[in-house]
Amino acid sequence: MNKTKRLTTTAMLIALYVVLSILTPIKLQNFKFTFEALPILIGALLGGPVDGLLVGGVGSFLYQLLFSGYGLTVTTPLWILPHAASGLLVGLYAKKTRYNYSMTSVVIIAILSALLVTALNTLALYVDSKVFGYYTRQLVFAAIPLKILTGVILAGLFSLILPQLLRTIRKM
């Protein structure tokens, strides 16, 4: 992929990430059901670690700054980290496999990515709650099983469409 196409694709995936973050169908306390991971997975599986990191990192930053309702705070980097790290991890996997992957391998990397995001989001929530003084064990830890379950379900759904979607995008 030439540099212009790559830059355009990454920018479009960042924009899609922000839109999908805003269009959250279910949001309860510290639980959010969203499809925002899909553009990160696409960017990382197509373009590798740098593209995955950019889609996750810049997308999260823009969402946090413009649409989260919290703006820029001392803990903003902690809220950007989960999706940036996810993009990096998936991108490193894609590069290691030379961008050849089966549905099974996409399922595995998507699930690992979802678990990483859940763990890092929990860490961000814990630190944020300590810094701003709203800590309760229930707030930070009660939703973890639900977050893991939805992450695994979404990873499975994404894995059903990603192999064909990636092949189609590569042909363009």
KEKE-3310 file (N, C-alpha, C; in steps of 0.2 Angstrom, whole numbers, plus 5000, padded with zeros to 4 digits):
npx = (5004:5003:5010:5001:4988:4989:4990:4978:4969:4971:4968:4954:4950:4953:4944:4932:4933:4931:4918:4911:4914:4906:4893:4888:4879:4875:4877:4882:4886:4901:4902:4903:4896:4901:4906:4919:4932:4933:4938:4951:4956:4955:4964:4976:4978:4978:4988:4998:5009:5011:5001:4990:4992:4991:4978:4971:4977:4976:4963:4957:4962:4956:4942:4942:4946:4936:4923:4920:4916:4924:4936:4953:4962:4973:4973:4970:4980:4980:4967:4968:4978:4973:4967:4976:4987:4981:4980:4993:4997:4990:4994:5007:5006:5000:5011:5021:5015:5016:5005:4996:4983:4971:4954:4953:4965:4963:4952:4958:4968:4959:4952:4962:4966:4954:4954:4965:4962:4951:4958:4967:4958:4952:4962:4964:4952:4953:4965:4960:4949:4955:4964:4954:4946:4934:4933:4926:4926:4916:4912:4924:4927:4916:4910:4918:4917:4906:4911:4922:4915:4907:4917:4923:4913:4911:4923:4922:4912:4917:4928:4921:4918:4930:4941:4936:4932:4945:4952:4944:4946:4960:4961:4956)
npy = (4994:5011:5026:5037:5031:5023:5032:5039:5028:5025:5037:5037:5026:5030:5041:5033:5025:5035:5039:5027:5026:5036:5032:5023:5009:5004:5010:5010:5016:5011:5003:5000:4996:4994:4996:5000:4994:4988:4996:4997:4984:4982:4991:4988:4974:4976:4986:4984:4987:5001:5007:5001:5006:5020:5021:5016:5024:5038:5039:5036:5047:5058:5055:5055:5069:5076:5071:5063:5069:5072:5078:5084:5077:5073:5059:5056:5050:5037:5032:5032:5023:5009:5006:5010:5001:4989:4991:4991:4978:4969:4973:4970:4956:4954:4958:4949:4937:4939:4945:4936:4926:4915:4912:4907:4911:4925:4926:4922:4932:4943:4941:4941:4954:4960:4956:4962:4976:4976:4974:4984:4995:4993:4995:5009:5015:5012:5019:5032:5033:5033:5045:5055:5053:5044:5031:5015:4998:4991:4999:4999:4985:4977:4975:4968:4954:4955:4964:4956:4945:4952:4957:4945:4940:4950:4950:4937:4939:4950:4942:4934:4942:4949:4942:4940:4954:4960:4954:4959:4973:4973:4970:4982)
npz = (5000:4995:5002:5003:5002:5013:5023:5022:5024:5037:5043:5040:5047:5060:5061:5060:5072:5082:5079:5081:5094:5100:5096:5106:5110:5122:5138:5154:5170:5173:5162:5145:5130:5114:5097:5094:5094:5082:5070:5075:5075:5061:5056:5062:5058:5044:5042:5052:5067:5069:5062:5069:5082:5080:5076:5087:5097:5093:5090:5102:5110:5103:5105:5120:5122:5115:5116:5127:5138:5149:5145:5145:5157:5171:5171:5158:5148:5153:5150:5136:5134:5134:5121:5112:5115:5112:5098:5095:5099:5091:5079:5079:5080:5067:5059:5063:5058:5045:5039:5036:5040:5048:5051:5064:5070:5070:5078:5090:5092:5093:5104:5114:5113:5117:5130:5135:5133:5143:5155:5155:5155:5167:5176:5173:5177:5191:5195:5191:5199:5212:5211:5209:5220:5221:5223:5224:5228:5221:5210:5203:5201:5199:5186:5179:5175:5166:5156:5151:5146:5136:5128:5123:5116:5106:5100:5094:5085:5077:5072:5063:5052:5049:5042:5028:5025:5026:5016:5005:5006:5004:4991:4985)
capx = (5000:5007:5010:4995:4983:4990:4988:4970:4965:4972:4964:4947:4949:4953:4937:4927:4934:4928:4911:4908:4914:4901:4887:4888:4872:4873:4882:4880:4891:4908:4902:4901:4895:4903:4910:4925:4938:4933:4943:4958:4958:4956:4970:4982:4978:4980:4994:5004:5009:5011:4994:4986:4994:4988:4970:4969:4979:4974:4956:4955:4963:4951:4936:4942:4946:4930:4916:4919:4913:4929:4941:4959:4964:4979:4972:4968:4984:4978:4961:4971:4982:4970:4966:4983:4991:4977:4982:5000:4998:4987:4998:5014:5004:5000:5017:5024:5012:5016:4998:4992:4979:4965:4948:4955:4970:4959:4948:4963:4971:4954:4950:4967:4965:4948:4956:4970:4958:4947:4963:4970:4953:4951:4968:4963:4947:4956:4969:4956:4945:4960:4966:4949:4943:4927:4934:4923:4927:4910:4913:4930:4928:4910:4908:4924:4914:4902:4916:4925:4910:4905:4923:4924:4907:4912:4929:4920:4908:4922:4931:4917:4918:4936:4945:4933:4933:4952:4953:4941:4950:4967:4960:4955)
capy = (5000:5017:5031:5041:5026:5021:5038:5040:5023:5026:5043:5035:5021:5034:5044:5028:5024:5040:5039:5021:5027:5040:5029:5018:5007:5003:5013:5010:5017:5010:4998:5002:4991:4998:4992:5004:4990:4985:4999:4996:4978:4982:4995:4984:4968:4978:4990:4983:4990:5008:5009:4999:5011:5026:5021:5016:5030:5045:5039:5037:5054:5062:5054:5058:5076:5080:5068:5059:5073:5073:5082:5083:5077:5070:5052:5055:5045:5030:5030:5031:5017:5002:5005:5011:4995:4984:4991:4989:4971:4966:4975:4966:4949:4954:4958:4943:4932:4942:4947:4930:4924:4912:4914:4905:4916:4931:4925:4922:4939:4948:4939:4943:4961:4962:4955:4967:4982:4976:4974:4991:5000:4992:4999:5016:5016:5011:5025:5038:5034:5035:5052:5059:5051:5041:5024:5010:4992:4988:5003:4997:4978:4973:4974:4964:4948:4957:4966:4950:4941:4956:4957:4939:4939:4955:4947:4932:4942:4953:4937:4931:4946:4952:4939:4942:4961:4962:4952:4964:4979:4973:4970:4989)
capz = (5000:4995:5008:5003:5003:5020:5028:5021:5027:5044:5045:5040:5053:5066:5062:5061:5079:5085:5078:5084:5102:5101:5095:5110:5111:5129:5142:5161:5175:5170:5157:5138:5124:5108:5092:5093:5093:5075:5066:5077:5072:5054:5055:5064:5054:5038:5042:5057:5073:5069:5060:5075:5088:5078:5076:5094:5101:5091:5090:5109:5112:5101:5109:5126:5122:5112:5117:5133:5144:5154:5142:5146:5164:5172:5169:5151:5145:5155:5146:5129:5133:5132:5114:5109:5117:5108:5091:5094:5100:5086:5073:5080:5078:5060:5056:5064:5054:5038:5037:5034:5046:5047:5056:5071:5073:5071:5085:5096:5093:5094:5111:5118:5112:5121:5137:5136:5134:5149:5160:5156:5157:5174:5179:5172:5182:5198:5196:5191:5205:5217:5210:5210:5226:5220:5224:5228:5225:5217:5204:5199:5199:5198:5179:5175:5171:5160:5151:5148:5142:5130:5124:5120:5111:5101:5096:5090:5080:5073:5068:5058:5046:5047:5036:5021:5025:5025:5009:5001:5007:5001:4983:4983)
cpx = (5005:5006:5003:4989:4983:4988:4981:4966:4966:4968:4956:4945:4949:4946:4931:4927:4930:4920:4908:4909:4908:4894:4887:4880:4870:4879:4879:4886:4898:4908:4900:4901:4896:4907:4917:4931:4938:4938:4950:4960:4959:4963:4976:4983:4980:4987:5000:5003:5008:5004:4989:4986:4991:4981:4968:4971:4976:4966:4953:4956:4958:4944:4936:4942:4939:4923:4915:4916:4918:4935:4948:4961:4971:4979:4971:4973:4982:4972:4963:4974:4979:4970:4972:4987:4988:4980:4989:5001:4995:4991:5005:5012:5004:5006:5021:5022:5012:5010:4994:4989:4973:4960:4950:4960:4967:4955:4952:4965:4965:4952:4956:4967:4960:4950:4961:4967:4954:4952:4965:4964:4951:4956:4967:4958:4949:4960:4965:4952:4949:4962:4960:4944:4936:4928:4929:4925:4922:4911:4918:4930:4922:4908:4913:4921:4910:4906:4920:4921:4908:4911:4924:4919:4909:4918:4927:4916:4912:4926:4927:4917:4925:4940:4942:4934:4940:4954:4950:4944:4957:4966:4959:4961)
cpy = (5006:5021:5035:5037:5024:5026:5039:5035:5023:5032:5041:5031:5025:5038:5039:5026:5029:5040:5033:5022:5031:5037:5022:5015:5006:5006:5014:5011:5016:5004:5001:4997:4995:4993:4996:5000:4988:4989:4998:4989:4978:4986:4991:4978:4970:4981:4989:4987:4997:5010:5007:5004:5017:5026:5021:5022:5037:5045:5039:5044:5058:5061:5057:5065:5079:5077:5064:5062:5075:5078:5080:5083:5074:5062:5051:5050:5038:5028:5029:5025:5010:5001:5006:5004:4989:4985:4989:4981:4967:4967:4971:4959:4949:4954:4952:4937:4934:4943:4942:4927:4920:4915:4913:4909:4923:4931:4925:4929:4944:4947:4942:4951:4964:4961:4960:4974:4982:4977:4981:4996:4999:4996:5007:5019:5016:5017:5031:5039:5035:5042:5056:5058:5048:5034:5020:5003:4989:4992:5000:4990:4974:4971:4970:4958:4950:4960:4961:4946:4945:4956:4951:4938:4944:4952:4941:4934:4946:4948:4934:4935:4949:4948:4941:4950:4963:4960:4957:4971:4979:4973:4978:4993)
cpz = (5000:5001:5009:5005:5011:5025:5027:5024:5034:5047:5045:5046:5059:5067:5063:5069:5083:5085:5081:5092:5104:5101:5099:5112:5118:5133:5149:5166:5172:5165:5150:5133:5118:5103:5090:5092:5085:5070:5068:5075:5065:5053:5057:5060:5047:5037:5047:5063:5074:5067:5066:5081:5086:5078:5083:5098:5100:5092:5098:5112:5110:5104:5116:5127:5120:5114:5123:5139:5149:5151:5144:5154:5165:5171:5162:5147:5147:5152:5138:5128:5131:5124:5110:5109:5113:5101:5090:5095:5094:5079:5074:5078:5070:5057:5057:5059:5046:5035:5034:5040:5044:5052:5063:5074:5074:5077:5091:5097:5095:5102:5116:5118:5117:5129:5139:5138:5141:5155:5161:5157:5164:5178:5179:5177:5189:5199:5196:5197:5212:5217:5211:5216:5226:5221:5228:5224:5220:5210:5200:5196:5197:5191:5176:5172:5165:5155:5148:5144:5135:5125:5120:5114:5105:5097:5092:5084:5075:5069:5062:5051:5044:5042:5029:5020:5023:5018:5004:5001:5003:4993:4981:4981)
residu = (MET:ASN:LYS:THR:LYS:ARG:LEU:THR:THR:THR:ALA:MET:LEU:ILE:ALA:LEU:TYR:VAL:VAL:LEU:SER:ILE:LEU:THR:PRO:ILE:LYS:LEU:GLN:ASN:PHE:LYS:PHE:THR:PHE:GLU:ALA:LEU:PRO:ILE:LEU:ILE:GLY:ALA:LEU:LEU:GLY:GLY:PRO:VAL:ASP:GLY:LEU:LEU:VAL:GLY:GLY:VAL:GLY:SER:PHE:LEU:TYR:GLN:LEU:LEU:PHE:SER:GLY:TYR:GLY:LEU:THR:VAL:THR:THR:PRO:LEU:TRP:ILE:LEU:PRO:HIS:ALA:ALA:SER:GLY:LEU:LEU:VAL:GLY:LEU:TYR:ALA:LYS:LYS:THR:ARG:TYR:ASN:TYR:SER:MET:THR:SER:VAL:VAL:ILE:ILE:ALA:ILE:LEU:SER:ALA:LEU:LEU:VAL:THR:ALA:LEU:ASN:THR:LEU:ALA:LEU:TYR:VAL:ASP:SER:LYS:VAL:PHE:GLY:TYR:TYR:THR:ARG:GLN:LEU:VAL:PHE:ALA:ALA:ILE:PRO:LEU:LYS:ILE:LEU:THR:GLY:VAL:ILE:LEU:ALA:GLY:LEU:PHE:SER:LEU:ILE:LEU:PRO:GLN:LEU:LEU:ARG:THR:ILE:ARG:LYS:MET)
# end
